Amino acid sequence: MERYPIADSADLAARFPSDFRWGAATASYQIEGGAREGGRGVSIWDTFSHTPGRVLGGDTGDVACDHYHRWREDIAIMRELGLDTYRLSLAWPRFQPTADGGWNRGGTDFYRPLLEGLREAGISPLVTLYHWDLPQWLEDRGGWAGRETPQRFGDYAAHVAAELGDLVDTWSTVNEPWTSAYLGYGFGVHAPGRSDPAAALAAVHHLNLGHGLAARAIRAELGDSAKVSAALNLMALRPADPDSDADREAVRRLDALDNRAFTGPMLDGAYPEDLIADTAHVTDWSFVHDGDVDTAHVRLDLLGVNYYTTTTVRALGEGEAAIDDPRGQDMAQCRVATEGIDCVPQAGEVTAMGWLVDPAGLRDTLVDLSRRYPDLPLVIMENGAAYDDEVVDGSVPDLDRTSYYSQHLSAVADARDAGADVRGYCAWSLLDNFEWSWGYHKRFGIVRVDYATQERLIKGSARWYAEVIAACH
Ligand code: FCB
C-alpha cells in the first residue's frame, strides 16, 4: 500500500455537492490566550493547568495562540483557505467571570467584532457555547456534578443569544459531554480533575440537561428558526472477537456509557434501561428529576459528530488486568462502571496521539446515525490528527496529515453515497494549539503556530484542503 494514500483534490471534491460546508474548528481555551484581559474570569482549565503535574510540561492557556489579539490575521488565513465555516467556542468566563452572576461586557466586546469579521470575510460562524472552560466559581459550587451549572448554562445561552444571535449561523450547545463528564469528573485527567464515578454520571446527566436548557433558551431568544446542535464524540466500538459473546457484551456496556448516555436523552427522550442497570452499583440516578429528560430531548437542526478513531473492546477474564495502553487506544474507556472491560490496541498506522487511523469508523458512525435518525442532518464538527510536524525550507510538508484528511473525507463521501445526510465538515484544528493535558506537545493544526513568535505557517495539509474546497464550489 502507498505510504500516504492521498486522493486527487478534484476527484474528491466531485463526490460532494457544491453547497457542502467546508470548515475548520478551534476552542476558546485552546487558542485565545488573553486569559486576564477584558475582565475574563478564571476557568477550570486555568486552575487545572496551573496545578503542577496536571498538564505536560506545565503548559497553560495563558497565551496559547494569542488569538485574542491576532484574530484578524487568523480570519485572513481562513479566507485564504476558502473556508465556508469557522467553528469557534465562546469562553463562558468572559461573560460571567464571578459568582455574583453579573454580565461582563468584555465577552461581547471581544466576540462581536470577531463574528462581524468572519461575516465580512464570507465565513459562517458555528458557535459552541461550552468547550470545557467552565467558570471556576461554578465548579466551586459543584460544577457539572450539581444542578446549578446546567441552570446557569441556560442563562448564559440566553445572554449570548441576545448579545450575538444576529451574527451566529449555527449554535452548538455542549462539545463532547463524554469528555467533560468522564475525563473531567471520573478519570481526572481533564479539568476539574475529579475521580469520582458517581459525580461523573451526575455530570453526564447535567450536561444533557444543560444542553436542553441552552437549546431552549436560544430558541426562546431568537425564535424557532435559530439553528441548534450539539457535538458528540460517539465512540466507534468494535468487539475484539466478533464471535465472542463476552466481547459483544462489553461493547454493549461501553456503547451505553459512551454513546447512548447522550443520544438517549438528547435524541430518543429516555435514558437507556441497560445503562441504569449497569451503573446501579455507582449511582441510583436520583439526580434525574421529573421533566429533566423532556428538557434534554429538544429538536435539533443538525447533529455534530466529532471523530478521531475506533476502539476495539475486549472482556477481561476472571482476575485478568486491563492493559494500560501507552498508545492511547483506550481513549474510549470512560473508567466509570467499566469493570472487566479493556480497550485493546490494534495493528496499523497511528497518529502522534497513538490513535489508530481508521476512517471506516467515521463512515460507519455516520451511516449508523443516519439510519437511526433519518431526519437529522449531520455535520462533522471535528476530525483531524496530530503529527510531529517538521518545518522544511519554510513549509510544513505534512503528508501524513493530508493523508489522514484524504482518507476521512473519502469515508464521509462513502457515507453520503450510502445515504447519510452529511452537510458539512470541520477540520480539527485550524491552528496548532493547547491540546489539553498534552499542552503544546501535540500539533493538530492545518496551520502551524510557532509559539515563540506566534508566527502562523500554512501547512501542506491546509493547501490540499483548500484545493478540495475550491474544486467543490
Ligand atoms: C477533542 C476536543 C478538541 C481537541 C481534539 C483533539 O476531543 O473536542 O478540543 O482536543 O479532541
Boltz pocket constraint, residues with backbone or C-beta under 6 A from the ligand:
constraints:
  - pocket:
      binder: B
      contacts: [[A, 27], [A, 30], [A, 175], [A, 176], [A, 179], [A, 233], [A, 306], [A, 382], [A, 428], [A, 434], [A, 435], [A, 436], [A, 444]]
      max_distance: 6.0
